[in-house]
Amino acid sequence: MPVIAPPKGTRDFYPEEMAIREHIFASWEKTCRRYGFEKFDAPAFEQLELYTQKSGEEIEKQLYSFADKGGRMMALRPELTPSLARMVATRGNSLKKPVRWFSIPRLFRYERMQRGRQREFFQLNMDILGIAESVADAELVAAVVATMTDLGFDASDFSVRISSRNLLEQLFLRAGVPQDRLAALYGALDKRHKMPAEAFMQTLANALGEQKLADSVLGLLEMQDFSDIMRTYGDLSAVRALDELFELLDLYGMTPFIEFDISIVRGLAYYTGTVFEVFDRKRSLRAIAGGGRYDRLVSLYGGPDTPAVGFAAGDVVLGELMKEKGILPGPQSRSAVFIVSIGSVKTAIETARILRDAGIGCEFSLKSTGVGKQLKQADAAGSRLVVFVGGEEEQRGEVKLKDMGTGNESTVASAELLEAVRSRLQ
Amino acid sequence: MPVIAPPKGTRDFYPEEMAIREHIFASWEKTCRRYGFEKFDAPAFEQLELYTQKSGEEIEKQLYSFADKGGRMMALRPELTPSLARMVATRGNSLKKPVRWFSIPRLFRYERMQRGRQREFFQLNMDILGIAESVADAELVAAVVATMTDLGFDASDFSVRISSRNLLEQLFLRAGVPQDRLAALYGALDKRHKMPAEAFMQTLANALGEQKLADSVLGLLEMQDFSDIMRTYGDLSAVRALDELFELLDLYGMTPFIEFDISIVRGLAYYTGTVFEVFDRKRSLRAIAGGGRYDRLVSLYGGPDTPAVGFAAGDVVLGELMKEKGILPGPQSRSAVFIVSIGSVKTAIETARILRDAGIGCEFSLKSTGVGKQLKQADAAGSRLVVFVGGEEEQRGEVKLKDMGTGNESTVASAELLEAVRSRLQ
């Protein structure tokens, strides 16, 4: 019988892949803690209706949905923000503001397979709710930069490309785009880098209903220098707000990581203000992270008016970039100590008990075999230290230790084993 | 609009519930590491056929299954062991033995709701593959005890109730149960504590096809003293194997936690040898953990013959027992330090940057407000230390610190802030 395969777009995490995943998660968590965020989580599936109105058409098409045995329509979560908004809406005004939450959810999207995509993947989510001021936006942009630098990236590897839905709206309205064409326009803009230039022109003209407007919009999109925007459109409130954000980010020391990019729109329907995406400098990969302000979502879910800003960073593209830069962690040790027994397993069990009771990770051969094979097991376990028990030394009340790195051997009294192991593992 | 509810049988993990979950997971992981296990994971859903033949009827009825957009039948994982067996089968002989793996999967079963049950829950799984010897069984029973003692339980709180499928099989065959009735008999036995005594008698008689056999089986099930079994059935290989296991467990120091319980069967179809379940001593709750030997599963999935033993412990019943004993962790701090700013947020940002760069968790008010309100925020964040920046002290090149526990205040030079915060947080 052939072995059943895992579903397409999912991953088996053997210990070597799991160690990489854990390394990324631990680094993310450390960043969140030093930025003053606390962890939360929501169910892995939700009622389908949580997604069908608020997430936007693209995500809806990718839902893994199903009827449970009670006939209720459910969907595996494709993103965490709707669950977050639902949870905040549920607690309403009893929840102390600001909410500063992070989570590392497993998510599911039925996408076409390509580089940097999986149908099952993980994200870091960081969100601040209850703050309308742009310090919250700055705090989150600074945090997303910190997640990257904590993993070992620097300003030559990535940047945060920032824009604002308000800015786009004010510029487009001034250029003559009708209010009711804005949503279609954002949809077209978000797909810009996913299609050839000609196809994009056509999509843009369709979204706007006329070629002349499309040309004006293209002209605006060419303004890649924020100081040009300041000069020409400095009277617009969204321009001033973005300028304030850049000033705050400078106080955070983030200027080397920041770029203004008017073309950043974000595909999700619920964004209302600042939007940003993190890309590798070469732009050879999909976005590593993306986020922005979504001030209306909590109230759309039936909660009180709650300004909110957040971002999500995925694990798949990030892993590829870490591999490129050579900062993936190396193989991990399973047991710091391996106990080789000469003779009965009895002494090995007793020795393991002493070490484990002291919190030291160790193992021993679970079947009787020669010393050579046991040493091979020690090697496979990545042990730094081997303790030899039994044999002549046991009769003398001693144990032999071998440092697997240096090859150095030494003999200590059995009663001093724990102390000796501790000092050698330091 | 009413807020959409989470699906029945799932849980929202607000930070206070998440802290409890993380406390349990961290403790589990610590136990696994000191026992020499490495972490792995598999997809959250698998092809449906992975479960429809090997898991047993009860789990099959509880599957969340669905067709993906390509029309392939999938199911959310109700347990991790089939994925584990599939992964080991896939790598075949290239995987170094023994495999010593643990995982903390999120699992899904559409069960009727009652105390200690959720439709979405977590488990710790620990497994050893590649070892037929009973030292592996002992290692895992010792490990499940250690997961409990590491969380703060002692021998007065719980016990591991051990039996053996081989023992039952040999006893039942000797009593005259036909080989082809064994599976039905195990099914009946596993439901014993879930139905009234009379209903159980009837189920048993049905499973066996005659009343007299049912009486013999009941007689065997009354042998709760292993020394009685040794006296009467000491010639059976399964009795000698179980005796050896108890001796090994004594070397591990586990005797105070162990009980022989002939009625332990385990519902899953794939067990072949030792079986065990962890219960609270009062038996007021469902099993906290359960496991055993499943030597045929990897080969059933198309892999090489691979002896295996493992267990799973759930988070829901465990959480209830921790609550009863009063060993749930208390509220957690979000930020060790809260920065109160008198005047502009500028200095608060700069101060946060210094502390965060040094790895110290901190936050500050993201909108301008009075000192009183900022102190309330510090309280909500659970901060141990408040740093006051700005105002008179700033003009003198100083900052004021307040210990939120003792109420003690002190003033230090701005340049010495980091050092002062570090020493006060120790």
Interface residues (C-beta under 8 A of the other chain):
Chain A: M1 P2 V3 I4 A5 P6 P7 K8 T10 R11 D12 F13 Y14 P15 M18 A19 R21 E22 K30 R33 R34 Y35 G36 F37 E38 K39 F40 D41 A42 P43 A44 F45 E46 Q47 E49 L50 Y64 S65 F66 A67 D68 K69 G70 R72 M74 L76 S83 R86 M87 A89 T90 R91 K96 P98 R100 W101 R106 F108 Y110 E120 I128 I131 A132 E133 V135 A136 A138 E139 A146 L248 L251 Y252 G253 Y301 G302 G303 Q332 R334 S335 V345 K346 I349 E350 R353 L355 R356 G359 I360 G361 C362 E363 L366 K367 A380 A381
Chain B: M1 P2 V3 I4 A5 P6 P7 K8 T10 R11 D12 F13 Y14 P15 M18 A19 R21 E22 K30 R33 R34 Y35 G36 F37 E38 K39 F40 D41 A42 P43 A44 F45 E46 Q47 E49 L50 Y64 S65 F66 A67 D68 K69 G70 R72 M74 L76 S83 R86 M87 A89 T90 R91 K96 P98 R100 W101 R106 F108 Y110 E120 I128 I131 A132 E133 V135 A136 A138 E139 A146 L248 L251 Y252 G253 Y301 G302 G303 Q332 R334 S335 V345 K346 I349 E350 R353 L355 R356 G359 I360 G361 C362 E363 L366 K367 A380 A381
